[in-house]
């Protein structure tokens, strides 16, 4: 049975979170949370959200929402801030205490974000945070760079899709290592296009094959989907996805 994750976009509504030169934490958090959720759903994880629009819920309400939903993990997305602008940069993840699966997930997320170019500030214990203290499942709060760091904001804006993928990969890597999702999928492929017109799908397939990508067409639900390869592990599919992205193609890893 697929595992479920509650994704929480920090702040919202009347609570903007940290603000820097008109930029609001709540907006960055929501955009990134939705992008992460899309990737996780495409890879077979059931995803729920504390919010999908600009609304306010208290941290206690968010924790209770996760508890009532009975999800297996809770991930809260934020941007950090420091009293002095452009003094500190980097990513850090917060947990109730440094134990169990939540610690490993936090470490994996940080390592993935470090590969994007962020400074890895490590995992910190924050037992006083309501969303970490009152949730009944493993919970991680991710601070994706400092909103009052021009360096981190450039990284955030220039690598937005890669950051969403990195966080999703950190989550999925942890589940795989713990055996949580070993039975969720029979394998993976990389989708590069979805068309109603079969000629468009054939054209893209031929273009990919000319570059030695093992492309094919899968038909279903009135669509012709161009896919590349069939991979037993997520890591292998992700490696092909990166090759296709470097070649200029829009990609999506999907379960087979």
C-alpha positions, -999 to +999 in steps of 0.1 A: +000+000+000+014+034-009+026+056+020+011+090+026+028+123+033+013+156+045+031+185+029+029+218+048+036+251+031+048+273+060+028+304+071+001+317+047-028+342+047-023+370+073+010+354+083+036+362+055+065+346+074+099+363+068+099+392+044+128+407+024+125+434-002+089+426-008+095+389-011+073+368+013+082+334+027+046+322+025+047+325-013+080+307-018+069+280+005+036+274-012+051+273-047+078+249-037+055+227-017+031+222-046+060+213-069+074+188-045+039+172-041+035+168-078+068+149-081+059+126-051+025+119-065+040+110-099+062+085-081+035+067-063+032+085-029-001+097-016+002+134-009-020+157+012-015+194+019-022+216+048-029+244+023-029+248-015-038+285-015-029+316+004-048+308+037-038+309+073-039+279+097-021+279+131+008+254+136-015+235+160-042+232+134-017+219+109-004+193+133-040+182+141-048+180+104-019+157+098-029+135+128-065+133+118-055+124+082-034+095+096-005+102+072+028+085+077+051+115+074+048+153+078+071+177+059+070+214+064+086+238+039+099+272+049+125+298+041+149+309+068+158+344+080+186+361+099+186+394+118+212+409+095+207+408+057+232+389+035+251+375+065+241+339+066+232+315+038+224+278+035+198+251+042+190+234+074+163+209+085+146+208+119+134+178+139+119+172+173+150+151+183+178+135+164+165+099+163+147+076+140+136+079+104+129+116+107+166+123+113+177+102+083+151+120+061+163+154+072+199+145+065+190+131+031+170+162+021+199+185+032+224+164+012+203+166-019+199+204-015+237+207-010+242+191-044+222+221-059+247+245-044+233+254-010+256+254+021+245+225+043+240+239+078+229+205+091+200+191+111+189+209+143+167+198+172+137+221+178+114+203+203+095+235+210+081+238+175+044+228+175+044+211+141+073+189+153+061+184+189+024+177+183+025+156+152+022+118+158+042+108+128+079+115+118+081+152+110+107+174+094+108+211+089+130+222+060+144+257+058+152+261+021+178+289+022+176+323+038+151+347+023+173+377+032+203+362+015+207+374-022+228+343-028+202+319-016+174+337-034+194+334-067+198+297-061+161+293-052+149+311-083+175+298-108+171+262-097+135+260-086+126+227-103+159+211-093+152+221-057+118+205-057+132+174-072+161+173-046+137+175-017+115+148-032+145+126-038+156+131-002+122+119+009+121+089-015+156+079-008+148+076+029+117+055+022+136+032-001+164+027+024+140+018+051+120-005+028+089+016+031+082+017-007+098-014-019+064-028-031+049+005-044+061+001-080+073-025-105+097+000-120+100+034-135+102+052-169+109+088-179+080+106-197+091+133-221+057+142-237+020+135-237-001+142-269-035+136-282-022+136-318-002+104-324+019+121-351+034+145-325+043+116-303+059+098-332+079+129-342+093+133-307+101+096-304+120+097-337+139+127-325+149+110-293+159+078-310+182+098-333+201+107-301+202+071-290+176+075-262+155+043-259+122+060-266+088+045-271+051+054-271+025+043-245-011+048-254-039+052-229-068+074-218-068+091-252-032+102-249+000+091-266+028+094-240+065+094-251+086+075-226+123+067-224+136+034-209+123+010-183+143+011-150+140-012-120+152+015-095+143+051-090+180+061-091+184+047-126+154+065-138+166+098-122+199+094-139+182+092-173+159+121-164+190+142-158+205+133-192+173+142-209+170+175-191+206+184-200+196+176-236+168+202-233+137+180-227+109+184-202+108+152-181+087+134-156+097+101-138+066+079-135+059+045-120+053+016-144 
